[in-house]
Amino acid sequence: MKPSLKFSLAVTSVALILAGCVTAHNWEYRTRTTQQRIGKTILDEYGKSGWELIQFERIPVDKTGTNYQFEYIFKRPLK
């Protein structure tokens, strides 16, 4: 067998093996808005349930800039 053909077969084989290792997920999302920041204990509980924090935002409630709401967005693979 020619060396270039062996190489092509090897590359194709690796690509097929790797393609089987990659899985696509459908996600479910959860948003939680609070008046106070969520503590580590609550974040750990979300994590144990499979939720991953993907975004955190501090949102001004009024024009003074001293009152805020906190928005957390989580995701996890759809079961």
C-alpha positions in Angstrom: 0.0 0.0 0.0 1.3 3.5 -0.9 2.4 5.7 2.1 -0.1 8.4 1.1 -3.0 5.9 1.1 -2.0 4.6 4.5 -1.9 8.2 5.8 -5.3 9.0 4.3 -6.8 5.8 5.9 -5.3 6.6 9.3 -6.6 10.2 9.2 -10.1 9.0 8.2 -10.1 6.3 10.9 -9.1 8.9 13.6 -11.8 11.3 12.3 -14.5 8.6 12.5 -13.4 7.6 16.0 -13.4 11.2 17.2 -16.8 11.9 15.6 -18.3 9.1 17.8 -16.9 10.9 20.9 -18.6 14.2 20.3 -22.2 14.5 21.5 -24.5 17.4 20.9 -26.7 18.5 23.8 -30.0 20.2 24.0 -30.1 22.5 26.9 -32.7 23.6 29.4 -32.3 27.0 31.0 -33.3 28.5 34.3 -33.3 32.2 35.3 -33.3 33.3 38.9 -33.7 37.0 39.9 -33.1 38.0 43.5 -32.8 41.1 45.7 -29.5 39.7 47.2 -26.6 37.8 45.9 -26.9 34.0 46.0 -24.4 32.4 48.3 -22.1 29.5 47.7 -24.4 27.0 49.4 -27.2 27.7 47.0 -24.9 27.7 44.0 -23.5 24.3 45.2 -27.1 22.9 45.4 -27.7 24.1 41.8 -24.5 22.4 40.7 -25.4 19.1 42.4 -28.6 19.2 40.4 -26.6 19.6 37.2 -27.1 23.3 36.7 -24.2 25.3 35.4 -24.1 29.1 36.0 -23.6 30.7 32.5 -24.3 34.4 33.3 -24.6 36.7 36.2 -25.8 40.3 36.0 -26.3 43.1 38.5 -29.3 45.2 37.3 -30.0 48.7 38.7 -33.5 49.0 40.2 -33.6 52.7 40.3 -31.7 55.7 39.0 -29.7 56.2 42.3 -27.4 53.3 41.4 -27.6 52.0 44.9 -30.3 49.4 44.6 -29.9 46.3 42.5 -31.4 43.0 41.5 -29.2 40.1 40.7 -30.0 37.8 37.7 -28.5 34.4 37.4 -28.9 32.2 34.3 -28.2 28.5 34.5 -28.2 25.7 32.0 -28.0 21.9 32.1 -28.4 19.1 29.5 -32.0 18.3 28.7 -32.9 15.0 30.1 
